[in-house]
Every structure is written in C-alpha cells, then in structure tokens.
Amino acid sequence: MNLVTPELFRRYPTAEDLAAADPAVVESLIKPTGFFRLKARRIISASRKLVELFGGEVPPRMEDLVKVPGIGRKTANVILGAGFNIPGFAVDTHVIRLTNRLKLVSSRDPVKIEAQVCSMVPKEEWTGLSLRLILHGRRVCIARRPLCEQCVLNDFCPSSTVRPPRGRLD
C-alpha cells in the first residue's frame, strides 16, 4: 500500500473525498497492491464511517478506531503509534511468530500477546518494538525457513538453528 498511497491521497485528500469516490477509480489507483477490488470497497467504507462517526477525522483513541470497518487492534495500534505518537503494540503474524520463537509468549492470540509483551516493555518502546519485530519477521525470521545464520539474535534465541561452537571459552 505504501507505494500507492501518495497518489491515492493526492487524488482524495480528505475522508469526505474518499467516501464519495468512484470505486473504479480507487481500484485503478491501488491495483498494484493486489485484491484491489476488495480493498477499494473497504477504503471507501472506512472513509464513510470516519465521516459519519468522526466528521472525517481519524480519532486518536483505540475505542473509536476499532468502530471503523476494517480497523482492528493491529491497525489501530499502528495508527496510534505512527499517526499520533501514542504508544501501541501492533501484533501481526510476524509478531506472533517472533514472540513465540523467542519464548517471550506461549500464545497465538494477538490480544494476549499484546498484553504480555506490553507488560514486559516500557510503554514508550511499544510502537518501535512492534515495527522492528514486523520488519525482522519479513526479512530474517521468516515463517518457513528462518535465516538464523543472518540473525543478530541467534546467540540467545531458543529457536535458533545456529549452534555456538563447542570448546573452551578462554
């Protein structure tokens, strides 16, 4: 989405503009992202709800953000952190995988993972940590074949396939 958002927001600078957009035009703008028909409907629907509930402004509260169709806790936490500088810990598939591989949690439930990690980490670190975990999960600690030999965490990661050399420590 990051590649298409500049043109999308140039054409439709406000939620009101997107709420009234022709779906075919939005589809053509976001086509490179895949699933563009569904995404266009959701973008327009979310924009309409923002206009209806919040006068076209993105609200800075989790309770309000999740009222908008297509926005769950993960997206709300990203919006809070990146858009409002309000700490939020976004949990996606990468964060689920990494926090379990690192044995920080033992759960697949995003809400439980969010609560557990947030209880371990200072609030001001939540946003940055979740974004770094997502990036690390995309680039290094990938699902099927993690690149443990390239990982900066491999010397203490309980799931690492890289084993330290045996022998003397002196």
HELIX and SHEET records of a PDB file:
HELIX    1   1 THR A    5  ARG A   11  1                                   7    
HELIX    2   2 ALA A   15  ALA A   19  1                                   5    
HELIX    3   3 PRO A   23  ILE A   30  1                                   8    
HELIX    4   4 LYS A   31  THR A   33  5                                   3    
HELIX    5   5 PHE A   36  PHE A   54  1                                  19    
HELIX    6   6 MET A   62  LEU A   65  1                                   4    
HELIX    7   7 ARG A   73  VAL A   78  1                                   6    
HELIX    8   8 ILE A   79  GLY A   83  3                                   5    
HELIX    9   9 PHE A   84  PHE A   84  1                                   1    
HELIX   10  10 THR A   93  ARG A  101  1                                   9    
HELIX   11  11 PRO A  110  MET A  120  1                                  11    
HELIX   12  12 LYS A  123  GLU A  125  5                                   3    
HELIX   13  13 TRP A  126  ARG A  139  1                                  14    
HELIX   14  14 CYS A  148  GLN A  150  5                                   3    
END                                                                             
